[in-house]
Amino acid sequence: MEFSSTASQATGPVVLTVAGDVDLAAHSRFEADLQEAWDASTDLVIDCSQVTFLDSMGLRVLVHAMQRATANNRSIVLAAPSDPVIRVLDLAGIRSLFTEVGPIADAEPDLAD
């Protein structure tokens, strides 16, 4: 499945919705989209519910975002991470670094469009 991402911010955290395969071919776009959408001045919610594949390069983007958030006293929340996302976080042994919540509509009703 082709990679896509969209960002929104009504109030509060930036919400970045990621879909498709987050792999070597897409990681630079994922990183650029994240950099463009989020300047680390707010918290970040990454909706991972539509991610169909995540490899080490996609994981690298998530880890760098977490490092950036930590350096700026911000947090990152993974909303409804899909099984492929959970599997890679578990394999890497870093799932506990990320806070996980349910679907965005449940977590932040005013952010769902």
Secondary structure as UniProt FT lines:
FT   STRAND          4..8
FT   STRAND          14..22
FT   TURN            24..26
FT   HELIX           27..37
FT   STRAND          44..54
FT   HELIX           56..71
FT   TURN            72..73
FT   STRAND          76..79
FT   HELIX           83..92
FT   HELIX           95..97
FT   STRAND          99..101
FT   HELIX           104..107
FT   TURN            109..111
//
